Amino acid sequence: MARFVKRNWMWLTVLATVAVAGPLLARGNGDAPRQRDLNTLTEVMDMVQQETPEPPTSRQLTHATIQGMLHTLDPHSNYFDETEFRLLREDQKGSFYGIGAIIQQHEQGIAVISPMRGGPAERLGVRSGDIIKEIDGVSTDGMSSNAAMQKLRGEKGTVVEIAIQRMGTPGLLHFSIPRAEVPTNSVQFSFMLTPTTGLISIKDFGDTTSDEFERAVAGLKKQGMKQLILDLRNNGGGVLDAAIGICRQLLGPNQLIVTQKGRDGREESQTRTTKGAAFDPYPLVILINRGTASASEIVTGAVQDHDRGLVVGQTSWGKGLVQSVMTINRSRGLALTTARYYTPSGRCIQRDYSHGLDDYFNPDDSQDGKPHGPAYKTDLGRVVYGGGGITPDILLIPPKPTDYLLNLRFRYSAFFRFAVEEKARYGVKPGEQADDAILDRFKAWLLEQKLPYTDKDWEANRAAMKEQLSIEMQNVTYGVEAGFKLQCGQDPVVQKALEVMPQAEELLQKKLQAPPAPAPASPALAMNVETYN
């Protein structure tokens, strides 16, 4: 059965079954109270269109009405218009047709962060640092990354015309790029961190994620991997089947992965690994943060509850609702919450949203790491908690960047822009890190560009700026994986994972020596559902 997902951080969604819905407002016309409500709704919509100074279109009113109705239910039920639904299908499929480039909105326009290896853009000569000034003759001034992405995507084989501004080249460079299939790989990075430790970073969950993970593990083993760090930070979820596929590779035979329970506790279903599944016993540490949600929490919760590995980082988002996507008129979609999911120990980790969407989407992190709900026990008797996300075994909250650093990075794209110039003028060696000489050139460049600078800000952020410059120099020269590799060497969460790997090994040995733990009877009944909805 096909399963869809929306990967926007505001959704953090596990999407399950797909159905087809007919015209929503036509249902229940025989019910007099409902018909009166529908008549009232129509009358109000007519008044809005007739009386407001700038009347919205019927489509805008319909979209807003549906969204308002759905948001009275929960934070994750939502409506897709034609464009959103098309992008959702592309994401779920694991590929799309486009030019093959990672882009980002910058102060000067839409910047090419990195052309994808072997993609149409790279083959025709598009480079990191190029600024896309026009797409099919339309200026990108003020255009968002999302709007640019939609213009660059299209039907297979169709041509998109782009005009590029490149440092050191007068005028604009014009490219005619035939759109081709571009994979949207879920496994973002996979490499050896030490001679025996592999690292795999999964950015989301799609139809191909389980196969990608299996290939990544096999590839790392050929390079000598004996232990694994699985990075699920900022992974907002995805296709439920993908999370199940990952768990089946990590857990032993006949182990519970997740329980789903529908309205009022009805229609309970459990998903397990197969009885004959082979167990691959390598030590495992999973990295999570507040951006870890939904499908990635299913994987983390199952690993933690079965004592398969240790969890390091911050408390995860806390998304325990499952959405089914129903197709409307073949071109639009409705994501409707139809169930809650529970980890193997019986935890429902859905965070409270009864205080409104603002509180839900902007959580107070001051209580991070503290229990948010009732206590449960893992297979080996370790205490874990439900009701507010996955609490890590080892809590580690990285320091937050200063406002000055954030402005330089995101508002002015200063590190990226300087790295492009540094590469062009001096070249960048593999693994090269910014030294004092590069930092001095960056300081002069900031002043030349009239970007914010004070001696106090400079000294307070000196080390962080060196790190960010080093990462961007590797990104623009050798690709984003090279930058991420360098970042891992200074990332306190990754370094903590390496430090506690012996503890993960010890936990694994205890698991291997322990008798199989009995599955809890009816996990979803182990707590009061209404308290944590």
C-alpha positions as CSV (number, residue, x, y, z in Angstrom):
1,M,0.0,0.0,0.0
2,A,1.4,3.4,-1.0
3,R,2.3,5.8,1.8
4,F,3.0,9.5,1.4
5,V,4.9,12.1,3.5
6,K,5.3,15.8,3.8
7,R,8.8,16.8,4.8
8,N,8.2,20.3,6.0
9,W,9.5,20.9,9.5
10,M,6.1,22.2,10.5
11,W,4.5,18.8,9.7
12,L,6.9,16.3,11.2
13,T,4.6,13.7,9.8
14,V,4.3,10.0,9.5
15,L,1.9,9.3,6.8
16,A,0.3,6.0,6.3
17,T,-2.6,4.6,4.2
18,V,-3.9,6.3,1.0
19,A,-7.5,6.5,0.1
20,V,-9.6,8.5,-2.4
21,A,-12.1,11.0,-1.2
22,G,-15.0,12.5,-3.1
23,P,-16.3,16.1,-2.7
24,L,-16.1,16.7,1.0
25,L,-19.0,19.2,1.3
26,A,-21.4,16.9,-0.5
27,R,-21.3,14.3,2.3
28,G,-24.1,14.3,4.9
29,N,-26.5,16.5,3.0
30,G,-29.3,14.5,4.4
31,D,-28.3,15.5,7.9
32,A,-30.3,18.7,8.7
33,P,-27.9,20.2,11.3
34,R,-24.9,19.7,9.1
35,Q,-26.7,21.2,6.1
36,R,-27.5,24.3,8.1
37,D,-23.9,24.6,9.0
38,L,-22.8,24.2,5.4
39,N,-25.4,26.9,4.4
40,T,-23.9,29.2,7.0
41,L,-20.4,28.6,5.8
42,T,-21.5,29.3,2.2
43,E,-23.3,32.5,3.3
44,V,-20.2,33.8,5.2
45,M,-17.9,33.0,2.2
46,D,-20.3,35.0,-0.1
47,M,-20.3,38.0,2.3
48,V,-16.5,37.9,2.5
49,Q,-16.2,38.0,-1.3
50,Q,-18.8,40.7,-1.7
51,E,-18.0,43.1,1.1
52,T,-14.2,43.0,1.7
53,P,-12.0,45.8,0.1
54,E,-9.7,43.1,-1.5
55,P,-11.9,40.0,-1.9
56,P,-10.1,36.7,-1.9
57,T,-10.7,34.2,-4.6
58,S,-13.0,31.2,-4.1
59,R,-9.9,29.0,-4.1
60,Q,-8.2,31.0,-1.4
61,L,-11.4,30.9,0.8
62,T,-11.8,27.2,0.3
63,H,-8.2,26.5,1.2
64,A,-8.3,28.7,4.3
65,T,-11.7,27.2,5.4
66,I,-10.4,23.6,5.1
67,Q,-7.2,24.4,6.9
68,G,-9.0,26.2,9.7
69,M,-11.3,23.2,10.1
70,L,-8.4,20.7,10.2
71,H,-6.3,22.8,12.6
72,T,-9.1,22.5,15.2
73,L,-8.3,18.7,15.2
74,D,-4.6,18.6,15.8
75,P,-1.4,20.3,14.5
76,H,-0.7,17.8,11.8
77,S,-3.9,17.3,9.8
78,N,-3.6,19.4,6.7
79,Y,-4.7,20.1,3.2
80,F,-2.5,20.0,0.0
81,D,-3.3,22.1,-3.0
82,E,-2.2,20.9,-6.4
83,T,1.4,22.2,-6.2
84,E,1.9,20.9,-2.6
85,F,0.4,17.5,-3.5
86,R,2.7,17.2,-6.6
87,L,5.8,18.0,-4.5
88,L,4.6,15.5,-1.8
89,R,4.4,12.8,-4.5
90,E,7.8,13.6,-5.8
91,D,9.3,13.5,-2.3
92,Q,7.6,10.2,-1.5
93,K,8.8,8.6,-4.8
94,G,12.4,9.5,-4.0
95,S,13.1,11.4,-7.2
96,F,12.0,14.3,-9.4
97,Y,12.9,15.9,-12.7
98,G,15.0,19.0,-12.5
99,I,18.5,20.4,-13.0
100,G,20.2,18.6,-10.0
101,A,21.5,21.3,-7.8
102,I,21.3,22.3,-4.1
103,I,20.1,25.9,-4.0
104,Q,19.5,28.4,-1.3
105,Q,18.1,31.9,-1.1
106,H,20.8,34.5,-0.5
107,E,21.0,38.2,-0.3
108,Q,22.2,38.4,-3.9
109,G,19.7,35.9,-5.2
110,I,19.3,32.1,-5.6
111,A,22.8,30.7,-4.9
112,V,23.9,27.3,-6.1
113,I,25.3,25.6,-3.0
114,S,26.4,22.5,-4.8
115,P,25.5,20.9,-8.1
116,M,24.7,17.2,-7.7
117,R,27.4,14.9,-8.9
118,G,26.6,13.7,-12.4
119,G,23.4,15.8,-12.6
120,P,22.4,18.0,-15.6
121,A,23.7,21.2,-14.0
122,E,27.1,19.8,-13.2
123,R,27.5,18.3,-16.7
124,L,26.8,21.6,-18.3
125,G,29.2,23.6,-16.1
126,V,27.2,25.1,-13.3
127,R,29.4,25.6,-10.2
128,S,29.1,26.1,-6.5
129,G,28.8,29.8,-5.8
130,D,26.9,30.7,-9.0
131,I,24.0,33.0,-8.5
132,I,20.9,32.2,-10.5
133,K,19.6,35.6,-11.6
134,E,16.9,34.5,-14.0
135,I,14.8,31.3,-14.6
136,D,13.1,31.1,-18.0
137,G,13.5,34.9,-18.3
138,V,12.0,35.7,-14.9
139,S,14.1,37.6,-12.5
140,T,14.9,35.8,-9.2
141,D,15.0,39.1,-7.2
142,G,13.0,38.5,-4.1
143,M,12.3,34.9,-5.1
144,S,12.3,32.3,-2.3
145,S,14.2,29.0,-2.5
146,N,10.9,27.1,-2.7
147,A,9.6,29.3,-5.5
148,A,12.8,28.8,-7.5
149,M,12.7,25.1,-6.9
150,Q,9.2,24.8,-8.3
151,K,10.4,26.7,-11.4
152,L,13.5,24.6,-11.9
153,R,11.5,21.3,-11.6
154,G,9.2,20.2,-14.4
155,E,8.6,17.4,-16.9
156,K,11.3,15.0,-17.9
157,G,13.3,16.3,-20.9
158,T,11.9,19.8,-20.9
159,V,14.4,22.6,-21.0
160,V,14.8,25.3,-18.4
161,E,16.7,28.5,-19.3
162,I,18.8,30.0,-16.5
163,A,21.0,33.1,-16.4
164,I,23.9,32.9,-13.9
165,Q,26.1,35.5,-12.3
166,R,29.6,34.1,-11.6
167,M,32.3,35.9,-9.7
168,G,35.1,37.2,-12.0
169,T,33.0,36.8,-15.2
170,P,31.4,39.9,-16.7
171,G,27.8,39.8,-17.6
172,L,25.5,36.8,-17.2
173,L,26.2,33.2,-18.3
174,H,23.2,31.6,-20.0
175,F,22.5,27.8,-19.7
176,S,19.8,25.7,-21.4
177,I,19.5,22.7,-19.1
178,P,17.3,19.7,-20.0
179,R,15.5,18.4,-16.9
180,A,16.4,14.9,-15.9
181,E,15.6,12.6,-13.1
182,V,17.3,13.6,-9.9
183,P,17.3,11.2,-6.9
184,T,16.3,12.7,-3.5
185,N,18.4,10.4,-1.5
186,S,17.4,10.0,2.2
187,V,20.9,8.9,3.2
188,Q,22.6,12.2,3.1
189,F,26.0,11.2,4.3
190,S,27.8,7.9,4.8
191,F,31.5,7.7,5.6
192,M,34.1,6.4,8.0
193,L,34.6,8.7,11.0
194,T,37.4,6.7,12.5
195,P,39.1,3.5,11.2
196,T,36.4,1.4,12.9
197,T,33.4,3.8,13.3
198,G,31.0,4.6,10.5
199,L,28.5,7.5,10.4
200,I,25.3,7.5,8.4
201,S,23.1,10.6,8.3
202,I,19.5,10.2,7.2
203,K,17.7,13.4,6.4
204,D,14.2,12.0,5.9
205,F,12.3,8.8,5.2
206,G,11.1,7.9,1.7
207,D,10.4,4.8,-0.3
208,T,14.1,4.2,-1.0
209,T,15.4,4.9,2.5
210,S,15.6,1.3,3.8
211,D,17.5,0.1,0.7
212,E,19.8,3.1,0.9
213,F,20.6,2.4,4.5
214,E,21.3,-1.3,3.8
215,R,23.7,-0.3,1.0
216,A,25.4,2.3,3.2
217,V,26.0,-0.2,6.0
218,A,27.4,-2.8,3.6
219,G,29.7,-0.1,2.0
220,L,31.0,1.0,5.4
221,K,31.6,-2.6,6.5
222,K,33.8,-3.1,3.5
223,Q,35.8,-0.1,4.8
224,G,36.3,-1.7,8.2
225,M,33.2,-0.5,10.1
226,K,32.8,-2.2,13.5
227,Q,30.4,0.3,15.1
228,L,27.9,2.9,13.8
229,I,26.7,6.4,14.6
230,L,23.3,7.0,13.1
231,D,22.5,10.7,12.8
232,L,18.8,11.5,12.9
233,R,19.1,15.1,13.9
234,N,16.7,17.4,12.1
235,N,15.0,14.4,10.5
236,G,11.4,15.4,10.5
237,G,10.0,12.1,9.5
238,G,8.5,10.6,6.4
239,V,7.1,7.3,5.2
240,L,6.2,4.9,8.0
241,D,7.3,1.8,6.0
242,A,10.8,3.3,5.7
243,A,11.1,3.6,9.4
244,I,9.9,0.0,9.8
245,G,12.5,-1.1,7.2
246,I,15.3,0.5,9.1
247,C,14.2,-1.1,12.4
248,R,14.1,-4.6,10.7
249,Q,17.7,-4.1,9.9
250,L,18.7,-3.0,13.4
251,L,16.6,-5.2,15.7
252,G,16.5,-8.9,16.3
253,P,13.9,-11.5,15.3
254,N,10.2,-11.1,16.3
255,Q,10.7,-7.8,18.1
256,L,7.9,-5.2,18.3
257,I,8.6,-2.0,16.3
258,V,5.5,0.1,16.7
259,T,1.9,-0.2,17.7
260,Q,-0.8,1.9,16.1
261,K,-4.1,2.5,17.8
262,G,-7.0,4.3,16.1
263,R,-9.8,6.5,17.5
264,D,-10.8,5.7,21.1
265,G,-8.2,2.9,21.2
266,R,-9.9,0.9,18.5
267,E,-8.2,-0.9,15.6
268,E,-4.9,-1.7,17.3
269,S,-2.2,-3.0,15.1
270,Q,1.3,-4.1,15.8
271,T,4.3,-4.2,13.5
272,R,7.2,-6.6,14.3
273,T,10.4,-7.8,12.8
274,T,10.2,-11.2,11.1
275,K,10.6,-14.3,13.2
276,G,13.6,-15.4,11.1
277,A,15.3,-12.1,11.0
278,A,19.1,-12.2,11.3
279,F,20.6,-9.9,14.0
280,D,23.7,-7.9,13.0
281,P,25.4,-7.2,16.3
282,Y,27.4,-4.0,16.0
283,P,27.4,-1.2,18.7
284,L,25.1,1.6,17.8
285,V,24.6,5.3,18.9
286,I,21.8,7.4,17.6
287,L,22.0,11.2,17.5
288,I,18.8,13.2,18.0
289,N,17.7,16.8,18.6
290,R,14.5,18.8,18.8
291,G,14.2,18.5,15.0
292,T,14.0,14.7,15.2
293,A,10.4,13.7,14.8
294,S,7.8,11.2,13.8
295,A,9.3,8.3,11.7
296,S,12.7,9.1,13.1
297,E,11.3,8.9,16.6
298,I,9.8,5.4,15.7
299,V,13.3,4.2,14.9
300,T,14.9,5.9,17.9
301,G,12.1,4.6,20.3
302,A,12.4,1.0,19.1
303,V,16.2,1.0,19.4
304,Q,16.1,2.5,22.9
305,D,13.2,0.3,24.1
306,H,15.0,-2.9,22.9
307,D,18.4,-1.7,24.3
308,R,19.8,-2.0,20.8
309,G,21.9,1.2,21.2
310,L,22.4,4.4,23.1
311,V,20.7,7.7,22.2
312,V,22.7,11.0,22.5
313,G,21.6,14.6,22.1
314,Q,18.5,16.6,22.9
315,T,14.9,15.5,23.5
316,S,13.2,14.8,20.2
317,W,10.1,16.7,19.0
318,G,7.4,14.5,20.3
319,K,5.2,13.5,17.4
320,G,3.1,10.4,18.0
321,L,0.2,11.1,15.5
322,V,-0.2,9.2,12.3
323,Q,-1.7,10.8,9.2
324,S,-3.5,9.0,6.3
325,V,-3.4,10.9,3.0
326,M,-6.6,10.8,1.0
327,T,-6.5,12.0,-2.6
328,I,-9.1,14.5,-3.7
329,N,-10.0,14.8,-7.3
330,R,-6.6,13.2,-8.2
331,S,-4.7,16.5,-7.9
332,R,-5.1,17.5,-4.2
333,G,-4.8,15.7,-0.9
334,L,-6.0,15.6,2.7
335,A,-3.7,14.5,5.5
336,L,-5.9,13.4,8.3
337,T,-4.8,12.1,11.7
338,T,-6.2,8.6,12.1
339,A,-4.1,7.0,14.8
340,R,-1.5,7.3,17.5
341,Y,1.6,5.3,17.6
342,Y,3.4,3.7,20.6
343,T,6.9,2.5,21.1
344,P,7.6,-1.1,22.0
345,S,7.6,-0.3,25.8
346,G,4.1,1.2,25.4
347,R,5.2,4.9,25.3
348,C,3.0,7.5,23.5
349,I,5.6,10.2,22.9
350,Q,3.1,12.8,21.4
351,R,3.8,16.2,23.0
352,D,0.9,18.2,24.4
353,Y,-0.7,20.6,21.9
354,S,-3.8,21.7,24.0
355,H,-2.3,25.2,24.6
356,G,-2.4,26.1,20.9
357,L,-0.2,25.9,17.8
358,D,2.2,28.7,18.8
359,D,3.2,26.9,21.9
360,Y,3.4,23.6,20.0
361,F,5.6,24.8,17.1
362,N,7.7,27.0,19.4
363,P,8.3,24.8,22.4
364,D,10.0,25.9,25.6
365,D,13.3,23.9,25.6
366,S,14.2,24.9,29.2
367,Q,12.9,21.6,30.5
368,D,14.9,19.6,27.9
369,G,16.0,16.3,29.2
370,K,13.5,16.1,32.1
371,P,10.8,13.5,32.1
372,H,7.6,14.7,30.4
373,G,5.3,11.8,31.1
374,P,4.9,8.4,32.8
375,A,7.8,6.0,33.2
376,Y,8.3,2.7,31.2
377,K,11.0,0.1,31.1
378,T,13.2,-1.2,28.3
379,D,13.8,-4.9,27.7
380,L,16.8,-4.7,30.2
381,G,14.9,-2.7,32.8
382,R,16.2,0.8,32.0
383,V,13.7,3.6,32.7
384,V,12.4,5.6,29.8
385,Y,9.6,8.2,29.6
386,G,6.6,9.0,27.4
387,G,4.5,12.0,26.8
388,G,6.9,14.5,25.3
389,G,9.4,13.1,22.8
390,I,12.3,10.7,23.1
391,T,14.5,11.6,26.1
392,P,18.1,10.7,25.2
393,D,20.2,8.4,27.3
394,I,23.0,11.0,27.3
395,L,21.7,14.6,27.2
396,L,24.0,17.0,25.4
397,I,22.8,20.4,24.2
398,P,25.2,22.2,21.9
399,P,25.8,25.9,22.6
400,K,23.5,28.1,20.6
401,P,25.2,30.4,18.0
402,T,25.1,34.1,18.7
403,D,22.8,36.5,16.8
404,Y,25.9,38.1,15.2
405,L,27.0,34.7,13.8
406,L,23.5,33.8,12.6
407,N,23.1,37.2,10.8
408,L,26.5,36.7,9.0
409,R,25.5,33.2,8.0
410,F,21.9,33.5,7.0
411,R,21.0,37.1,6.5
412,Y,24.2,38.1,4.6
413,S,25.5,34.7,3.5
414,A,28.9,36.0,4.4
415,F,30.7,32.7,5.0
416,F,29.4,31.2,1.8
417,R,30.2,34.3,-0.3
418,F,33.7,34.7,1.1
419,A,34.4,31.0,0.6
420,V,33.5,31.3,-3.1
421,E,36.0,34.1,-3.4
422,E,38.7,32.4,-1.3
423,K,38.4,29.3,-3.5
424,A,38.8,31.4,-6.7
425,R,41.8,33.4,-5.5
426,Y,43.8,31.0,-3.3
427,G,42.3,27.5,-3.8
428,V,41.2,25.2,-1.0
429,K,43.0,22.0,-0.1
430,P,41.0,18.8,1.0
431,G,40.3,19.1,4.7
432,E,41.8,22.6,5.0
433,Q,40.7,24.6,7.9
434,A,40.6,28.4,8.2
435,D,43.8,29.8,9.9
436,D,44.5,33.2,11.2
437,A,45.6,34.5,7.8
438,I,42.2,33.4,6.3
439,L,40.4,35.0,9.2
440,D,42.2,38.2,8.6
441,R,41.2,38.2,5.0
442,F,37.6,37.5,6.0
443,K,37.7,40.5,8.4
444,A,39.0,42.8,5.6
445,W,36.3,41.4,3.3
446,L,33.6,42.1,5.9
447,L,34.7,45.7,6.1
448,E,35.0,46.1,2.4
449,Q,31.4,44.7,1.9
450,K,30.2,47.1,4.7
451,L,28.8,44.1,6.7
452,P,28.2,44.4,10.4
453,Y,31.4,44.4,12.4
454,T,32.5,45.4,15.9
455,D,35.7,44.4,17.7
456,K,33.6,43.0,20.5
457,D,31.5,40.8,18.2
458,W,34.7,39.7,16.3
459,E,36.5,38.5,19.4
460,A,33.4,36.8,20.9
461,N,32.8,34.8,17.7
462,R,36.3,34.3,16.5
463,A,36.5,30.5,17.0
464,A,33.0,29.9,15.6
465,M,33.7,32.0,12.5
466,K,36.9,29.9,11.9
467,E,34.8,26.8,12.0
468,Q,32.1,28.1,9.8
469,L,34.6,29.4,7.2
470,S,36.3,26.0,7.2
471,I,33.0,24.2,6.5
472,E,31.9,26.6,3.8
473,M,35.3,26.4,2.0
474,Q,35.0,22.6,1.9
475,N,31.4,22.8,0.8
476,V,32.0,25.0,-2.2
477,T,35.2,23.2,-3.3
478,Y,34.5,19.5,-2.6
479,G,30.7,19.3,-1.9
480,V,28.6,19.3,1.2
481,E,29.8,15.9,2.4
482,A,33.3,17.2,2.7
483,G,32.0,20.1,4.8
484,F,30.0,17.8,7.0
485,K,33.0,15.6,7.6
486,L,35.1,18.5,8.7
487,Q,32.2,19.7,10.9
488,C,32.0,16.3,12.6
489,G,35.5,16.7,13.9
490,Q,34.3,19.7,16.0
491,D,30.8,18.7,16.7
492,P,30.4,18.1,20.4
493,V,27.4,15.6,19.9
494,V,29.4,13.5,17.4
495,Q,32.4,13.5,19.7
496,K,30.3,12.5,22.7
497,A,28.9,9.6,20.6
498,L,32.5,8.4,20.0
499,E,33.2,8.8,23.7
500,V,30.2,6.7,24.8
501,M,30.6,4.0,22.1
502,P,32.2,1.6,24.7
503,Q,29.0,2.0,26.7
504,A,27.0,1.1,23.6
505,E,29.2,-2.0,23.3
506,E,28.5,-2.9,26.9
507,L,24.8,-2.5,26.4
508,L,24.9,-4.7,23.3
509,Q,26.7,-7.5,25.2
510,K,24.0,-7.4,28.0
511,K,21.3,-7.6,25.3
512,L,23.0,-10.6,23.7
513,Q,23.3,-12.4,27.0
514,A,19.8,-11.6,28.3
515,P,16.8,-13.9,27.6
516,P,14.2,-12.5,25.1
517,A,11.9,-10.0,26.8
518,P,8.2,-10.7,26.7
519,A,6.2,-8.3,24.6
520,P,4.0,-6.0,26.7
521,A,0.3,-6.9,26.5
522,S,-1.6,-4.3,24.6
523,P,1.0,-1.5,24.9
524,A,-1.4,1.3,24.1
525,L,-3.5,0.4,27.1
526,A,-0.6,1.1,29.4
527,M,-1.4,4.8,29.7
528,N,-4.3,7.2,29.6
529,V,-4.5,8.3,26.0
530,E,-6.6,11.3,26.7
531,T,-3.9,12.8,28.9
532,Y,-1.4,13.0,26.1
533,N,-3.4,13.8,23.0
